[in-house]
């Protein structure tokens, strides 16, 4: 993923994404989240992860199913207005779909 994929750097997260071949019956992208310890305590890291995960969940229907994505949230994702975070996820998914 990190070696062969593409990196997206945004205000609230960085993301690594890679197009993959769909297997029979597969219709969902594979998505993961990593939050480094440098972003704070476990409570803070879990809060950041929950916010980004929810923003992704709200816009997941806009993503084509052939992607593997790893989100690396930034500290700004913790205190940002949630609608801005959702907007960035939406822009990222549009970017993925346009590179199909």
N, C-alpha and C positions, 0 to 999 in steps of 0.2 A: 504494500500500500504506500508506504512512505517513499520507497525507491522508485516505483513505477507510476505513481499517481500524480495528480496535479494539486498544487497548494493554492488555497484561497485565503487571503488575509483581509479580514474586515475589522470593524471597530469593536465588536463584541465577541468575536471568536475567529480562530483560524480553523480551516477545515482542509482535510486531505480527501480527495475523491478519485475514484477509479471506476471506469466502466467495466462491467463484467458480462459474460455470456449467461443468459437466463437458462436454467434447467427446466425440464418439463414440469408444468404446474406451478412454477415459481412466479409470484406476482408482487413481491415486496422488496424494496431496497434493504440492504444491510447497513445499519447505522450504529455507531458506537460513540462513546463520550469518554474523554480523559481530562482530568483536572489535576494539575501538578500541586504538590504540597506547598509550593511557594505562594499560592493564592490565599493561604490562611489555614485556619483550623478545619477539622473535619466538618463541623457545623457549617462554616462558610462555604467550603467546597461543595458540600451536598446541596446547599441552597442555590449556588450558581448552576450546578448540574440540573437541578429540578426546573429552574427557570428556562434554561436552554432546551431541555428535553420537552417541556410543554410547548414552547414556541415551535419546535420541530413537529410535534404531534399535530398542532393546529394547521400546519401547512403541508403535511406529508402527502395529502391527496394531489398536490401540484407537482410532485416529483415522479419522473419516469422510473420504472422498477429496476432498471439495469445498473444501479449505482451501489457502490460500497463507499461509505463516508465515515470519517472519524472527525468529530468536533472537538476542538481544544478551546474551551471558553477562556476569555480574558477577564481580568478583574472588573472591567467596566460593565460586564453582564450582570453583576450583582445589584448595582444601584440604578441601572438605566430604566427609563420608562419601558414597560413591557411591550407596548405597541411598537416601539422602535426596534426592539429585539426581534419581534415577529416580522417586521418589515425587512430587516437584514436577512433573516432566514429565507423569506420569500424571494428576495433578490438573488440570493445564492442558488436557490432551486431553479430559478429562471435561467441563471448562467449555466447550470448543469444541463438543463434540458436543451438549451440552444447549442451546446457543444456535442449533441447527440449525433 
